[in-house]
Amino acid sequence: MTVFAHPPAILQLLAHQVRWQIVMALARSDRRGQELVQLLQRPQNLISYHLKRLLTNKVVKEQRSAADGRDVYYSLDLNQVRHLYTEGGQAIHPALSEPVAGPDADAAARQLQRPLRVLFLCTHNSARSQMAEAILRRLGGGQVEAHSAGTEPSEIHPLARETMLARGLPMDGQRSKHLSELRSQKFDYIVTVCDLARETCPIFPGDPEQIHWSFPDPAAVEEPHARRRAFERTATELTTRINHLLLLINRQRQVGRPRTSAKDA
């Protein structure tokens, strides 16, 4: 009877209300510890304790802010959560670990009621936001208008173009531009992929939902081979995030769930 003694670790971990609330908050946007305290209206020491539990189990990742080194951004490791849930399902019944037919990200995009407009922002609009624009344009299946801009635009980094081209996503027609070019336009979602850009993100018309993904700048890596790997890793992580964003948006529209801005924290 020992098989019934302990439920899967992921189920024990997320059964606690505070940890569940933290995970749900991070499912929409990366957040700093103080933002979680304000959003969840819990004592800071309580949030810190449960964040440590989530970090230990690698459900949550931490990234020191590039804007203020004293701050730390927390993000949900979506791939790890998926892996742990698959293991948990298999512990209940082997059939629960098998993939079930359902809408993928492309199908989710096709089901959107109208084309969405998403703007990715970073500082130089040279790597992270440009790659995100190219990825979303492909995954959006023609139902999402993807744009990018920067607070201090420069030029698209050659490794950003090279990395995207290797994935079949040429960045022809894309260019670095200042966010002022798009300031008067309406967007459904503003996604900052740089801590510095988040701190200076202006208000856009129409009150778009603001989401933050704390990505380190791959161009800042000095060693050439490590820099190339950093670009590849960033592209992979952006693809994961964008896939989940499309599914989240589609589910939100299906159930009519009110959106939550990252700035509500």
N, C-alpha and C positions, 0 to 999 in steps of 0.2 A: 504493500500500500504506500510505499515511500514515493511513488510516482505522483501522488496527490499532495505531497508535503509542502512544496513551494511553488507559487505561481511564477511565471516568467518575469525576469528582472524588469523589463520595460513596463509591465503592468503594475508592478509594485511601485516603481519609480513615479509613474504619472498618476497613480491613484490618489496621491496627496493633492489637496485642492490648490495650494500655493504653487507647487511645481507645475501643475496643469495650467494654471493661469499664466505663469511665466512662459511656458511653451507656446500657448495660444497667442500671447502678445508678440513673441519673437517669430511666429509663423508669418506675420504680416510685414515686419520691419525689424532691422537691427536696432537695438536700443542700448543706451547707457544705463548703468545701475540705478542712478538717481531717477531716471525716467521711468524705470520699472516701479520704483518706490511710489512715485506720484501717480502713475497709471493704475496700479493695483491697490493703492492706499493701504500699504502694509509697512510695518517698521523696517528700517534699513537693515538691521541685524538679521531679521527674519528672511528678507530677500537675499541677503548675502549667503546665509546658510544654505538655502535651497538652490541658489545658483551654483554653489560649490558642489552639491550633490549631482546636479545636472552636468557640470563640467567633468567631474570624476568619471561619470558614465559615458562621456563623450557625446552626449545628446546636444549639448551647447558648446560653442566655440567662443573664444575671446580674442579680440584684436585691439591693440592699443591705438587710440585715436591719432590720426596724422595731424589733426587740427590742434589738439591739446593733449600732449603726452601724459597728462595726469588722468585723463579719462580712458575708460575701456569700453568698447562696444561688444555686446553679446549678440550672437547669431545662432539660429537653429541649424544643426547639421542635418539637413533633410535626408541625405543618403543614409546616414547612420540610423536615423529614426525609422526609415523604411526597412533597413536590414533587421533592426531589433524587433520590429513588429512582425516581420516575416517569420523570424525565429519563434516569437511568441505564439503566432498562429499555428505553426507547425507543432508546438508543444501541446496545443489543444487537440488538433486533428491534422494529419498530414495533408488533407485536401485544402486546408486553409492557407497553405503556403503556395498553392498553385495560382498562376495568374488568372484573373477573371476578365472576360471580355468586357470592355467598357471604353468610354471616350478617352482618347489620348489627347495630347496638347493640340495637335492639328485639328482634331474633331472639335475640341473645346473652342478653338478660335472660330471655326466655321459656324458654331451655334450662337455666336454673339449676336445680339439684336441689331447692332449697328457697328460700323467700324469704330474702333477705339483709337485714341491718339495718346501716345506715350512718349514722354520726353525723358531722356537720360542725361544727367548732368554730372560733370566732374570739373576739375580745375582747368586743365589744358585742352580738354576735348581732343586728346591725341591717341588714347589707347582704350581705357576701360569703357567709356561711354560710346566710343565709335564702334567697338566690337559688339557691345550690347545692342546698338542700333542695327547692325548687320544681322545679328542672330535673331532678334525679334522680327525683323522684316521677313526672314525666311520662315520662322515658326508660326508667325501670325497668319499665314495662309491667305494673304490679301485682305484680311479683315481687321488688321491693325496697322495704323500709320506710326512708324517708328522714327523718332528724331533724336538728335543729340546736340549738346552745346556745352560751352565751358565758361567759367568765370574769368579765366585768363587764357583764351585760346592761343594755340601755337600752330603746329602742323601734325598731321597724322603720323604716328611713329611707323617706320618701315616694318618693324616686327609685328605690329598690329595688322598691317595689310598682309604680310606673309603668313601669319598664323591663320587668318580668316580664309585666305586663298587655299591653303592646304586643307581646309574643311569644306571647300566648295562654296565659299561665301565671299566672292570678290567684293571689294568696297568701292567699286567704280562709282563715281558721282558723289561720294561722300567727301566732305571737307570740314575742317575745323572752323567753328563760328562762335561768336559771342552770344550769350543767352539773350542779350538785348534785341537780337534779330527776331527772337520768338516771343518776346515778353508780352506782346499784345494778343498772342494767339491763345486759344483755349485748348487745354489738354485734360484728359480723364485721369491720368496718373503722371506724377513727377517722381522719377526714381533717381536719387542721388547715389552715385557709386564711389564717392570720394568724401572723406570726412570734412575736408576743407570746404567743399562745395555745399555740403549740408549746412554748415554754419552761416553761409552767405546766401542761401537760396531765397530768392525774393518771392513775393506773393504773386500768383498768376490769376487771371480772371477765371471765374467759374468755380473757384474753390476746389481744384483737383486734389485727389488723395495724394499725400506725400509719403513715399516709402524710402527707407534708407538701407543700402547694402554697403557694409564697411569692407571695401576691397583695398589692399595695399597696392601701390602703384608699381606695376611690373617693370616699367622703364627706369625705376630708381635702383634696381638691382645692378650692381657694378660688374660682376664677373659675367662675361659674354654667354657662356653655356648656361649658367644659372638664370640669366636674364631671359634667354629663350624658353627655358622650362617654366619660368614665371608667367610668361605670356600664354603658354599652352595651358597652364593650370588655371589662369584667369578665364580663358575662353571656356574651359570645361565647367568651371563653377558658375559662370554667367549663364551657360546653356541650361544647367540644372535649375538655377533660380528662375529663369525666364519660363521654362516649361511649367514649373509649379505656379508661377504668377498667372499664366494663362488658365490653368485649371482652377485656380482660386477665384479668378474673376468670373469664370463661367459658372462655378458653383454659387457664387455670391448673387449673380443675376437670376439664377434659377429659383433660389429660395427667397429672393428679395431682401437679403440681409443688408442692414445699413453698414456703410463703409466706415472704417476707423482710420483717421489720419495719424501718421507717425507723430505729428505735432500735438496730438491730444495728450501725449505723455507728459 
